[in-house]
Amino acid sequence: MLKNDKCSCGKMKSAMSTLAALAAVAGALGVARPSLAADRPPPEYLKSAVVYQMVLRNFTRNGNFKSATAMLDHVRSAGMDVVYLTPFVEMDRDMDRNGWSPRQIQSGFRTPKNPYRISNYDKIDPEYGSDEDFKAFNDHAHALGMKVYMDLVYLHCGPNNVIKDLFPDAFQRNKDGTVRMTRWRFPYVNFESKGVRKYLIDSMLHWIRLGCDGFRCDVGDNVPIDFWVEAVKECRKVKPDLVMINEGRKVEWLEKAFDACYAWPWSFSIRHFLTPSLPGQRTAKNKTLDQKMPGVRQYEAKIPKDALMFCFMDNHDTAADDWENRFDRVNPVEAGNAAFVLTFLRRGLPLVYNGNEIADNALNTFFAPVEDPGRARKTVDWARALQPAGQKRLALIRKLSKMRHEDPVFSDGMQEWITDGEKSGAIAFVRRLGGKAVFVAANLTGKDVEFKAVIGKTPVAPVNAQDSNSPCVLLAECGELAVDGVVRLGAWGYVVVACQ
């Protein structure tokens, strides 16, 4: 932030004011800093893709690759382009609860098996199946036209990870020689060890050769950037279109190694506003959208223009932590639908989590092992796909996926925020590409909302507004954009309109 320091030079003061004004405008419009660029643009398919996060334990009652493979046709039919798998490699079986994460203990499942506490990076955990099962899953996904990404958990590992026996310097150490632990009570991996670095890169290459198309890197900001640069360089020799997604926000990581980061402020602002019962919303200082959205724009203005941002309503962490407060559990299906309209059509990379496409609202935790008899009640409730709420959500997700795939304005277009409705609980923006513009607005409240959409001093108006036969409305439910720029949205309503 620029400070208004006193200056005897009027020209300097004027120049600074101009720069500050330009920066503010750039933030308001969602324009990325032009001086930043990713190491290489993301693969073309990724710009219009929809990603499906799959937690094998929760996805089916059997919780394994064979059962998940049988569901891939459904995933593809929902419009998904990428299946991103949470960790499926061998979990540490150490029974010492001092090495279990607090969340793992709180889950109530008395098992040492945590997918994020890994004992062997190259071996599939028998809970999920075999190498052959994984290959069959990959082959079927690829045959359907989908990519497969997997979770990399390299910051930490289980206390009995095989690297401990392979390399004496595998773990980071405290000054007294004890193993340095993360806040999850797992050993920190030592990236100063040349042996460990090579082992981890070789593991990435192993999964690439088995058909993996990309990696989502757990807590990637906390792994040294020089490791990621080295790893990406080696892996792209084998797979040039390898996708790297950082569960983080550091700009340098995007500039040097990653294709995407997470849209944290966006995702949590929308989730919390939509679900007031969430602890994060109850304790938030900024509770309304007009208080939350400036932080969203400030964050996104720093993201390189070619980089993408994961935008989610749910993921493995939030679903487990929200528990009874999952957004589809406490809200009508229309509330989530309005949020997904924004999430799919804004600048970003939309993430659909394990059953979101059918408005699944089952209690959910990734800590429940397959052998636990209570786990079945923590899996996706596929009966929702036969119920009105699930059918309505699925139809919308298919429509939104089709719009992203077929209209480049949603993959390549610039984005301009329209802030006029935020005080009332509505979010709006315009996407522009070439001579085309599309207005998107959604009401995230259960009350009617009306506001005037204006860019500068010019009202946003539909194209060919005088022609009643013009197909300018691309998608709408309880929403409209009038000729004079007035937006009217019913409870949880939305409207997507080609505009001038």
ABEGO torsion letter per residue (X at the ends): XBBBBBBABAAAAAAAAAAAAAAAAAAAAGBBBAABBBABBBBAAAAABBBBBBBAAAABAAGBAAAAAAAAAAAAAAGBABBBBBBABBBBABABAAABBAAAAAAGBBBABBAABBABAABBBAAAEBAAAAAAAAAAAAAAGBBBBBBBBAABBBAABAAAAABAAABBBBAAGBBBBBAAGBBBBBAABAAAAAAAAAAAAAAAAAGBABBBBBGAAABBAAAAAAAAAAAAAABAABBBBBBBABAAAAAAABABBBBAAAAAAAAAAABAABAAAAABABABAAAAAAAAAAAAAABBAABBBBBBABBAAAAAAAEAABAAAABBAAAAAAAAAAAAABBEBBBBBGGAAAGBABBBBAABBAABAAAAAABBBAAAAABAAAAAAAAAAAAAAAAAAABAAAAABBBBBBAAAAAAGBBBBBBBBEABBBBBBBBABABBBBBBBBBEABBBBBBGAABAABBABABBBGBBBBAAGBBBBBBGBBBBBBBX
